[in-house]
């Protein structure tokens, strides 16, 4: 380890506190920043393509991307799952799965499982009820959603007392499958 030296450095534009782990696939590194993805040649560090969602209404950390087939998936801070062509960075779809107006934001890396993309929620420390949702990998349409905290009247809600109204249980880090 003492003889390791850097071969190249890529400075992510507008990076403030990167919280991402690069994703490597077929000689390409995919790095995310707030509302953006960069595809880099793993050998040279050369930028192959980049995508920046200038529409996004919020700026917050992003923790990575997922790959399934010929698509790269990432989420924006304002709760859009965006699918990009893995080779070109062209947008295939961008689908909203939660609303900022409800206090929900997003920061986790999506998780590709079979033909679904699993996404989560941030904002649990602000009284938002956390959830996981599975979105169809081809269309971005929601397939299912499960909440981490029961709603009033659901099984288990009686164990929360008055705290149930404060929510919590955000899923701001990706799980493991």
FENJOZI-V802287 format. One record per helix or strand of 2 or more residues. SS is the DSSP state (a for helix, b for strand). FROM is the first residue (numbers start at 1). TO is the last residue. If there is no record, write none. Layout:
ss->[SS/SS]
from->[FROM/FROM]
to->[TO/TO]
//
This chain:
ss->[b/b/b/b/b/b/b/b/a/b/b/a/b/b/a/a]
from->[23/28/36/47/66/71/80/91/100/111/116/124/131/142/157/161]
to->[25/33/41/52/68/75/85/96/102/113/120/126/136/147/159/166]
//
